Amino acid sequence: MPLIKRKESEKYTYTLWRIDESLDDLIQQLKPNKEELIAIERFNNIKRKKQNISARLMLNLLSNSKEILSYSKNGKPKSRIFKHISISHSKKYCILLTSNNNIGIDIQYKNPNIEKISDKFLNNIEKHHINKKNNVEEMHFIWCAKESIYKTLNNLPCSFKTNLEIDPVKDNMKTIGYYKHNNTQIKYNIEYELLGNYFIGIANQQL
């Protein structure tokens, strides 16, 4: 079983799965019911099928029982026993987070061309405070933070460049993020992790 990491804190629990198995092997592990089979078959791409199955397997592990993964009309994952769920995948990795708080997680493989698209998600304040020596790394962390916040917004209007802002990352790999729209402001505690060439960001809404 390629469950390579499980992290628990006061605010959340997440599991990280490396997808090394074949599709048949994953299906055999899941033992899907009819409802799950229908949901899995909706994905035409084998890679997406495998990512979806691995998320279901992690949900079962965290619940210590057979738990059905479903999605809201806005595409947000949900289950019967966890108040909030967030899922992300990149290449061979899938990550699933559960929490009682409104929280999001994102994992991204290192993209050497991220600077070329940075104008699409960085605002002028963020461009100013990025460390030039680690600009590619910091851009990935900002992207992960914004993706994580976006997953908590439940269809609120959102532009990564104009509605989301991330403060400079501190030495403890933590910072603060914001969603701003008209008179609404939501504040988030942001945590970062680096796993080889993969970047992980967690956005936990402050109460």
N, C-alpha and C positions, 0 to 999 in steps of 0.2 A: 504493500500500500504506500503510494508516494505522498503521504501527508508529511510534509517536511518541516512544518512549523505550526505551533499553537501558542498564542499569546493571550494571557488573561490580565485584565486590569480592573480597577474599581468601576470603570465606565463601560467597558466592552470586552468581548472575546472575539478573536479572529483566528481562522485557520487558513493555511496556505498549502495548496495542492500542486504538485508537478505532474502534468498529464503525460505519462509515459506509456500508458496502456493503449491497447487497441479499442475500437468502439465496442466490439463484442465483449471484451474483458470488463469494460466499465458497465455495460448493461447487465452482465452476469453479477457484478458486485451489487448493483443497485436493486436488482429484482423488481423492476418497475411494475406498478399496477396499470390498469387500462388507462386511467387518467394521465399518468405520467408518460406512458408510451405515446399517447396522442400529442402531448405537449412537446416531447422530444422530436417527434416526426415532423413537426412544423418547421424545424430548421432544415434547410436544404444542404447546408454546408456541414461536412463531417466534423470539421474543427469546432464549429459552434455546438453541434450535438454533444461532443465530448466535454466542452466547457460547461454546458448546462448539466450534464450528468454529474460531473465532478462537484459542482455547486450543491446538487441534491445530496450527494454522498456526505459532504461536509456538514450539511444541515442535519442529516441523520446522526452523525457523530456528536454534534453539539447537543442534540436533544436526547441522545441515548435511546432513540426509538425511531420508528418509521414516521417521518414528518413530511408533509406535502408542501412543496414550494409552489407558490402561485404568484400572480402579478396583478397589480391594480390597473385601472383604466389608463393611468399615466405611465405604466410600465415599471412601477416600483415593486421590487420583490417583497413578499410577505409570507408569513406562516401563522399557524394558530397559536404557537406558544411563545414566540419572540415578538416584542413590541416593534422593534425596528431591525431590518436586515439591509445590508448593503453588499453588493457583489461586484467584482471587477475581474477582468482577465486580460492577459497580454501574452501572446505567443503560447508557450507551454504552461504558463502559470494561471491558476485561478485562486482568488482569495474571497473569503466570505466572512462578514463581520455581523455580530448580533449585539444588541444593546437595548437598554430601556430608554436611552436618550435618542434624540433626532441626530443621526450621525451618518457619515458617508465615508467610503474608502475607495481608493483608486491605486492601481498598479500599472506602471508603464515601462516598457523596454526602452533602453537608451536609443534615442534617435539623433544621429550626428547632424541632421538637417534642421533641428528644432529652431536654430537662429533664423532660418529663412522664413519661418511661419510665425515668429515671435510677435510681429506687429498685430496679429489676429487676436492675441490673448493678453499681451502685456500693456498696461497703461503707462503714462509718462512717469508717474511716481515710482512704479516698480522698475522701470528701465534705469532710473537714476540711482536706485540703491543696490542694484545687482553688482556683486563682486566680479570684476572683469576677469580675474584669474580663474574663477569657478563658474563663469556665466552659463555654460551649457548645463552643468549640474543644477544650478539654482533655477534655471528656466524649467527644467523637468519637475523640480519640486513645486514651483508655482503652478505649473499645469496640473499636477496631481492634486494640489490643494483646491484648485478651482473646480476640477472635476468632482472632487469629494463634496464640496459645498453644493454644487449643482444637483447632486443626487438627493439632497435633503429638502429641496425647494418645493417639491410637489406641484410642479407646473407654474410656478411664479415666473413672470417675464425675466429673462436673464441674458445678458451679453457678458461673456467672459472679460471683455476689455473694459466695459463701462460700468457694470453692476457689481463686479467682484474685485476686491483689493486684498493683497497679501502683504503683511509686514515682513521686514527682513528676517531671515531665519537666524536663530540664536545658536550658540555653541551646543546647547542641549538638544538640538534638532527639533525645537518647538518654536511656534510663533503664533500670531493672531491673524485671523482672516475676517473679512466683512462682506456681507451682501447689502447693497445700497440701491434703493429704487424709490424715487419720489421722497416721501417722508418716512419710509420704512428702512430700518437698519437692523440687521441681525449679525451678531458677533459670534465667532467660532474660535475654539482652541484647536490649533493645527499641530499635528505631530508628523514627523518624517522618518522614514527608514530607508536604508540603502542595502540592497541584496544583490551583490555582484553588479550586473548591468541593468538591474531593475530598480525603479524608484517607487516607493509606497508613500501615499499621503492619506491622513485621516483627519476629517473635519468634524468636530464635536460641538454642536450648538450650545452656547452658554445660556443658562436659564436666567 
